[in-house]
Amino acid sequence: MSAVLFGGTVPPLHAKTGDFLETDPYARARLEEAEEVLGSGILPRFARTSESYSREARQAYLVTCAALADRIRSEEGDARLCTAASIGHLPALHYVGALSFADMMRMGEAVAASEEVWNAADHGRVSHFVYRVGRDRLEELRARVESEGGWAEVAGHFSDTIHLLNVSAEHLPLLEREVRAGGGVSVLTFPQAEHSPSNAGLRDRTAEGTAAFRFRDAGVPFVRGSDGVLVDRAEDLRDTLVQDCVTPVDFPLVVGRLRELGVRRVHVIGPGNLFERLTRDHFDVTVLAPDGRARGLTTAGAGPARVGGRSAASPERSRT
């Protein structure tokens, strides 16, 4: 059984995806459709942006993911299951049939507008990816920050050693020092708290901005990233999107759930990110990405980069 995964760590920049959007036949078709929906060109503004999460980058990300999904669907048909993380929820909702392509693009604008208003304020919190840190160490890190008058919480588990922590901005240097002192690695910082109950205001804005959109029941069941629960009802899918900003992620639960459901092959769709790495020890993985030349992957003609044939892990290695 196969599943598709729409990762969502960082949207693409033009240097890695511009050629794909201009030359791939699936991308060209989706780009034309998106520009008609939005009433404006995407590529010229995308080429000028230098911000990964700008509105133009988000538009390009959605078009890219839809085009890559079109390609794998045309070659192999629908996958049996779908899952996603962060911004990947929008193309996933289109893939499973909950949103039309036009509504996905329009909803992307509504979500971006909500986040722009929220992020314009300084909430005094950031999120920070750490690597080579065991789960048993996370409580120690949180307690250490709080002992200095700071605030910290776990925003996501991506494996047993890769985690996302939210922390008060002024205590980020302390967190980084403590991570290094324990042999861990500080990887990446985002300027706002992610997947945090402290984002209740953003959740409410997102709910208001997306209330007018019609969701449908999914044709392909969706595995929720926070708890691995299978959802396919329209309102449950809407709620999953709206609640994502306040709900911690637990990707090992997703991996375990996919294997319990009989998944042996996963198509990782979208620009290169850590989800290829998180799935390849557990499944036969095919990556569909627009940035193959930049990542040193083989790109056939004008199509996307594809890597496949990794052996699935034995059942006893099914959880990260």
Helices and strands as residue ranges (DSSP letters): E 2-6, H 14-23, H 25-38, H 43-48, H 55-76, E 81-84, G 86-88, H 89-95, H 101-119, E 125-131, H 135-147, E 152-157, E 162-168, G 169-171, H 172-181, E 185-190, G 197-199, H 200-210, E 222-223, E 230-231, H 234-243, G 244-246, E 249-250, H 251-260, E 265-269, H 274-279, E 284-289, H 292-295, E 305-307, G 315-317
